């Protein structure tokens, strides 16, 4: 995997005339060697040492995230890097590991009490704090990654399924509400009446008040009559209420380009030379690779510099164009091997803390390697 990453980062820095315009492959070699050394060093340190250090590691990470928006180096519009020029670290990436270690420690310490909503919410706060600080940078993409970490660890720890599903449905519905006005204006060019209605502020206000009234009546009904259906009516109304509030708050503070990132996923051709450019060019590169690919260093999309951020975010497009379907399948098999190895390690673990941190570190590590 490391050798493959170095090859295609090298390819991303070569132009159509064969001129090397980037030395990022050299940095990748340095990071790969450094990563291997750290891997061997930390493999000899028992995970038990991190159990009681996790709170201090978490606090240290929070401090780094606090200062990053003020003194961090700006990269692609976000102050997310600490360091000088091309040398630095991204605290939000290290924050994933610190959250895993501390959240695992917390979930193990409370045991079966995780099924209590109050205990689960404390765990959620552990994750929301770094998420909020990362949003201040602003780096929405990295912040969103923290939420699945919480959901997966809560599920493994034995949290009530209804609580997990509430969080999943609320976040999904909030995303839909945030993008409603943009969907109305861009995706549905004819202005569908349903979307006009749902994105109207007055309608949202009435709907918000209705959900609040239903919630109050459901709570009163549950405590007075102890009927199960009152619980689920309250459950559903609270879900809509929180989603509406979250959507309204996000629309108030989110910028247009951030909302557009949600929309271009559905219809990238609405802004082909702007927000949709990245997806369109990457799809073109993947499709042009065919079954066998064009051959190493023979890709046109990358070497003619059509792909943005091609050494990082869109490195897979270069792989697909030059190695084709066969090369992509090989990479997927390698990732599947890593995943299955991680599952095997978790299965062999006999201690709850080990299961939590190993399962999540394998998943997050796989995500980092895919970048």
C-alpha positions as CSV (number, residue, x, y, z in Angstrom):
1,X,0.0,0.0,0.0
2,X,2.8,2.4,0.9
3,X,4.7,1.7,-2.4
4,X,1.4,2.2,-4.4
5,X,0.8,5.5,-2.7
6,X,4.3,6.8,-3.5
7,X,3.9,5.7,-7.1
8,X,0.7,7.7,-7.7
9,X,1.7,10.7,-5.7
10,X,4.8,10.8,-8.0
11,X,2.5,10.5,-11.0
12,X,0.3,13.4,-9.8
13,X,3.3,15.7,-10.0
14,X,4.3,14.9,-13.6
15,X,3.0,17.1,-16.4
16,X,2.0,16.0,-19.9
17,X,5.5,16.9,-21.1
18,X,7.2,14.7,-18.5
19,X,8.3,17.6,-16.3
20,X,8.1,17.0,-12.5
21,X,6.4,20.0,-10.9
22,X,5.9,18.6,-7.4
23,X,8.2,17.0,-4.8
24,X,5.3,15.7,-2.7
25,X,6.4,12.1,-3.5
26,X,9.6,12.8,-1.5
27,X,7.5,14.0,1.5
28,X,5.4,10.8,1.1
29,X,8.6,8.7,1.3
30,X,9.7,10.5,4.4
31,X,6.2,10.2,6.1
32,X,6.1,6.5,5.1
33,X,9.4,5.7,6.7
34,X,8.5,7.8,9.8
35,X,5.2,6.0,10.0
36,X,6.8,2.6,9.9
37,X,9.3,3.5,12.6
38,X,6.5,4.8,14.8
39,X,4.5,1.7,14.1
40,X,7.2,-0.6,15.3
41,X,7.9,1.6,18.4
42,X,4.3,1.8,19.5
43,X,3.6,-1.9,18.8
44,X,5.8,-2.7,21.8
45,X,3.8,-0.4,24.1
46,X,0.8,-2.0,25.7
47,X,-2.5,-0.3,25.1
48,X,-3.1,-0.4,28.8
49,X,-0.7,2.5,29.2
50,X,-3.1,4.7,27.2
51,X,-6.1,3.9,29.3
52,X,-5.4,6.3,32.1
53,X,-3.4,8.7,30.0
54,X,-6.3,9.1,27.6
55,X,-7.8,12.0,29.5
56,X,-4.5,13.9,29.4
57,X,-4.1,13.1,25.7
58,X,-7.6,14.4,25.1
59,X,-7.1,17.6,27.0
60,X,-3.8,18.2,25.1
61,X,-5.6,17.8,21.8
62,X,-8.4,20.2,22.8
63,X,-5.7,22.8,23.7
64,X,-4.2,22.3,20.2
65,X,-7.6,22.6,18.5
66,X,-8.3,25.8,20.6
67,X,-5.2,27.6,19.3
68,X,-5.2,26.3,15.8
69,X,-7.8,28.8,14.3
70,X,-5.8,31.7,15.7
71,X,-2.2,30.7,14.9
72,X,-2.7,27.9,12.4
73,X,-1.5,28.1,8.8
74,X,-4.3,28.5,6.2
75,X,-4.6,25.7,3.7
76,X,-7.5,25.7,1.2
77,X,-9.4,28.3,3.2
78,X,-9.1,26.5,6.6
79,X,-6.7,27.3,9.5
80,X,-6.1,23.7,10.3
81,X,-2.3,23.3,10.3
82,X,0.2,24.1,12.9
83,X,3.8,24.5,11.7
84,X,5.9,26.5,9.4
85,X,5.6,26.5,5.6
86,X,5.4,22.9,4.3
87,X,6.3,21.3,7.7
88,X,3.5,20.9,10.2
89,X,0.8,18.8,11.8
90,X,-3.0,18.8,11.5
91,X,-4.3,18.5,15.1
92,X,-7.8,17.5,13.9
93,X,-6.3,14.2,12.6
94,X,-4.5,13.4,15.9
95,X,-7.8,14.4,17.6
96,X,-9.5,11.3,16.1
97,X,-7.1,9.0,18.0
98,X,-7.4,11.0,21.3
99,X,-11.2,10.8,21.1
100,X,-11.1,7.1,20.4
101,X,-8.8,6.5,23.5
102,X,-10.8,8.8,25.8
103,X,-14.2,7.7,24.6
104,X,-13.2,4.0,24.9
105,X,-12.1,4.7,28.5
106,X,-15.3,6.4,29.3
107,X,-17.6,3.8,27.8
108,X,-15.7,1.0,29.6
109,X,-15.8,2.8,32.9
110,X,-19.6,3.2,32.8
111,X,-20.3,-0.4,31.7
112,X,-23.9,-1.2,31.2
113,X,-25.0,2.3,32.2
114,X,-24.4,3.3,28.6
115,X,-28.0,2.3,28.0
116,X,-29.0,5.3,30.0
117,X,-29.5,8.3,27.8
118,X,-27.8,10.7,30.2
119,X,-24.6,8.6,30.1
120,X,-24.7,8.4,26.4
121,X,-25.0,12.1,26.1
122,X,-21.9,12.6,28.1
123,X,-20.1,10.5,25.6
124,X,-21.6,12.6,22.8
125,X,-20.3,15.7,24.5
126,X,-16.8,14.2,24.4
127,X,-17.0,14.1,20.6
128,X,-19.0,17.3,20.0
129,X,-16.3,19.5,21.7
130,X,-13.5,18.7,19.2
131,X,-16.1,18.7,16.4
132,X,-17.1,22.3,17.3
133,X,-13.5,23.4,17.5
134,X,-12.7,21.9,14.1
135,X,-15.8,23.6,12.6
136,X,-14.3,27.0,13.7
137,X,-11.2,26.4,11.5
138,X,-13.5,25.8,9.4
139,X,-13.1,22.1,8.3
140,X,-16.5,20.6,7.9
141,X,-15.3,17.4,6.2
142,X,-12.9,16.4,9.1
143,X,-15.5,17.4,11.7
144,X,-18.2,15.1,10.3
145,X,-15.8,12.1,10.5
146,X,-16.0,12.3,14.4
147,X,-19.7,11.5,14.5
148,X,-19.5,8.0,12.9
149,X,-16.6,7.3,15.4
150,X,-19.0,8.0,18.3
151,X,-21.9,6.0,16.7
152,X,-19.7,2.9,16.1
153,X,-18.1,2.9,19.5
154,X,-21.5,3.5,21.2
155,X,-23.0,0.6,19.3
156,X,-20.1,-1.8,20.2
157,X,-20.3,-0.7,23.8
158,X,-24.0,-1.8,24.0
159,X,-25.9,1.6,23.8
160,X,-29.6,1.3,23.3
161,X,-30.5,1.0,19.6
162,X,-33.3,3.5,19.8
163,X,-30.8,6.1,21.1
164,X,-28.3,5.4,18.3
165,X,-31.1,5.5,15.6
166,X,-32.4,8.8,17.0
167,X,-28.9,10.3,16.5
168,X,-28.6,8.8,13.0
169,X,-32.1,9.9,11.9
170,X,-31.7,13.4,13.4
171,X,-28.4,14.0,11.6
172,X,-29.7,12.7,8.3
173,X,-32.9,14.8,8.5
174,X,-30.9,17.9,9.5
175,X,-28.7,17.5,6.4
176,X,-31.9,17.3,4.3
177,X,-33.4,20.4,5.9
178,X,-30.1,22.3,5.4
179,X,-30.1,21.6,1.7
180,X,-33.8,22.1,1.0
181,X,-33.6,25.6,-0.3
182,X,-30.6,24.8,-2.5
183,X,-32.3,21.6,-3.9
184,X,-35.3,23.8,-4.7
185,X,-33.2,26.4,-6.5
186,X,-30.6,24.1,-8.3
187,X,-31.6,20.5,-8.4
188,X,-35.3,21.0,-9.2
189,X,-35.1,23.8,-11.7
190,X,-38.9,23.9,-12.2
191,X,-39.4,24.8,-8.5
192,X,-41.4,21.8,-7.2
193,X,-44.3,23.1,-5.0
194,X,-43.4,20.6,-2.2
195,X,-39.9,22.0,-1.9
196,X,-41.2,25.6,-2.1
197,X,-43.5,24.8,0.8
198,X,-40.9,23.0,2.9
199,X,-38.2,25.7,2.4
200,X,-40.6,28.5,3.3
201,X,-39.6,30.2,6.6
202,X,-43.2,30.7,7.7
203,X,-44.1,27.1,7.1
204,X,-41.1,26.0,9.0
205,X,-42.1,28.2,12.0
206,X,-45.6,26.7,12.1
207,X,-44.2,23.2,11.7
208,X,-41.7,23.9,14.5
209,X,-44.4,25.1,16.9
210,X,-46.6,22.1,16.0
211,X,-43.8,19.7,16.8
212,X,-43.2,21.5,20.1
213,X,-46.9,21.2,21.1
214,X,-47.1,17.5,20.1
215,X,-44.0,16.8,22.1
216,X,-45.4,18.4,25.2
217,X,-48.7,16.6,24.8
218,X,-46.9,13.3,24.2
219,X,-44.8,13.7,27.4
220,X,-47.8,14.5,29.4
221,X,-49.7,11.5,27.9
222,X,-46.9,9.2,28.7
223,X,-46.5,10.2,32.3
224,X,-50.3,10.3,32.9
225,X,-51.4,7.1,31.0
226,X,-48.1,5.1,30.7
227,X,-49.0,4.2,27.1
228,X,-46.1,3.1,24.8
229,X,-47.4,4.9,21.8
230,X,-47.1,8.2,23.6
231,X,-43.4,7.5,23.9
232,X,-42.9,7.0,20.2
233,X,-45.0,10.0,19.3
234,X,-42.7,12.1,21.6
235,X,-39.7,10.3,20.1
236,X,-40.7,11.3,16.5
237,X,-41.8,14.8,17.3
238,X,-38.5,15.5,19.2
239,X,-36.6,14.1,16.2
240,X,-38.3,16.6,13.9
241,X,-38.0,19.4,16.4
242,X,-34.2,19.0,16.8
243,X,-33.7,18.5,13.1
244,X,-35.6,21.7,12.3
245,X,-33.7,23.7,14.9
246,X,-30.3,22.3,13.7
247,X,-31.2,23.0,10.1
248,X,-32.3,26.6,10.8
249,X,-29.1,27.2,12.8
250,X,-26.9,25.7,10.2
251,X,-28.5,27.7,7.4
252,X,-27.9,30.8,9.5
253,X,-24.2,30.3,9.8
254,X,-23.1,28.1,6.9
255,X,-21.8,29.9,3.8
256,X,-23.1,29.3,0.3
257,X,-20.1,27.3,-0.9
258,X,-20.5,24.9,2.1
259,X,-24.1,24.3,1.3
260,X,-23.2,23.8,-2.4
261,X,-21.0,20.9,-1.4
262,X,-24.1,19.0,-0.3
263,X,-25.9,19.8,-3.6
264,X,-23.2,19.0,-6.1
265,X,-23.1,15.4,-4.8
266,X,-26.7,15.1,-6.3
267,X,-26.2,17.2,-9.4
268,X,-22.6,18.3,-10.1
269,X,-23.5,19.7,-13.5
270,X,-25.4,22.6,-11.9
271,X,-22.0,24.4,-11.5
272,X,-19.7,22.6,-13.9
273,X,-16.9,25.2,-13.7
274,X,-17.3,25.9,-10.1
275,X,-18.4,23.6,-7.2
276,X,-19.1,20.7,-9.5
277,X,-15.7,20.8,-11.4
278,X,-13.9,18.5,-9.0
279,X,-16.5,15.7,-9.2
280,X,-17.0,16.0,-13.0
281,X,-13.2,15.8,-13.7
282,X,-12.7,12.9,-11.3
283,X,-15.6,10.9,-12.9
284,X,-14.1,11.6,-16.3
285,X,-10.7,10.3,-15.1
286,X,-12.2,7.1,-13.5
287,X,-14.3,6.4,-16.6
288,X,-11.5,6.9,-19.1
289,X,-9.3,4.3,-17.4
290,X,-11.5,1.5,-18.7
291,X,-10.7,-2.1,-17.7
292,X,-6.9,-2.2,-17.9
293,X,-6.1,1.6,-17.6
294,X,-4.0,3.8,-19.7
295,X,-0.7,2.8,-18.1
296,X,1.5,4.3,-15.4
297,X,2.3,8.0,-16.2
298,X,-0.1,8.0,-19.2
299,X,-3.1,9.5,-17.6
300,X,-4.4,12.6,-19.3
301,X,-6.7,14.2,-16.6
302,X,-3.9,14.4,-14.1
303,X,-1.0,15.2,-16.4
304,X,-2.9,18.0,-18.1
305,X,-3.7,19.3,-14.6
306,X,-7.5,18.9,-14.9
307,X,-7.8,17.2,-11.5
308,X,-7.8,19.6,-8.4
309,X,-5.9,18.4,-5.3
310,X,-4.8,15.4,-7.3
311,X,-2.1,14.3,-4.9
312,X,-4.5,14.2,-2.0
313,X,-8.3,14.2,-2.3
314,X,-8.4,12.9,-5.9
315,X,-5.5,10.5,-5.9
316,X,-7.9,7.6,-6.5
317,X,-8.9,9.2,-9.8
318,X,-5.3,8.9,-11.0
319,X,-5.1,5.3,-9.9
320,X,-8.4,4.5,-11.8
321,X,-7.2,6.3,-15.0
322,X,-3.8,4.7,-15.1
323,X,-4.5,1.2,-13.7
324,X,-8.2,0.9,-14.6
325,X,-10.7,-1.4,-13.1
326,X,-8.1,-4.1,-12.4
327,X,-5.9,-1.7,-10.4
328,X,-8.9,-0.4,-8.5
329,X,-10.0,-3.9,-7.6
330,X,-6.5,-4.7,-6.4
331,X,-6.6,-1.7,-4.1
332,X,-10.1,-2.6,-2.8
333,X,-8.8,-6.1,-2.0
334,X,-5.9,-4.7,-0.1
335,X,-8.2,-2.5,1.9
336,X,-10.5,-5.5,2.5
337,X,-7.5,-7.4,3.8
338,X,-6.7,-4.6,6.3
339,X,-10.4,-4.5,7.4
340,X,-10.6,-8.3,7.8
341,X,-7.3,-8.2,9.8
342,X,-8.8,-5.5,12.0
343,X,-11.9,-7.6,12.6
344,X,-9.8,-10.6,13.5
345,X,-7.7,-8.6,16.0
346,X,-10.9,-7.3,17.6
347,X,-12.3,-10.9,17.7
348,X,-9.2,-12.2,19.5
349,X,-9.3,-9.4,22.0
350,X,-10.8,-10.4,25.4
351,X,-10.9,-7.0,27.1
352,X,-13.5,-4.3,26.4
353,X,-11.1,-1.4,26.1
354,X,-9.0,-3.2,23.7
355,X,-12.0,-4.1,21.5
356,X,-13.1,-0.4,21.3
357,X,-9.8,1.2,20.6
358,X,-8.5,-1.4,18.2
359,X,-11.7,-1.6,16.1
360,X,-11.9,2.2,15.7
361,X,-8.1,2.7,15.2
362,X,-8.2,0.1,12.4
363,X,-11.1,1.9,10.7
364,X,-9.6,5.4,11.1
365,X,-6.2,4.2,10.1
366,X,-7.7,2.7,6.9
367,X,-9.4,6.1,6.2
368,X,-6.1,8.0,6.6
369,X,-4.3,5.6,4.3
370,X,-6.9,6.1,1.6
371,X,-6.1,9.8,1.5
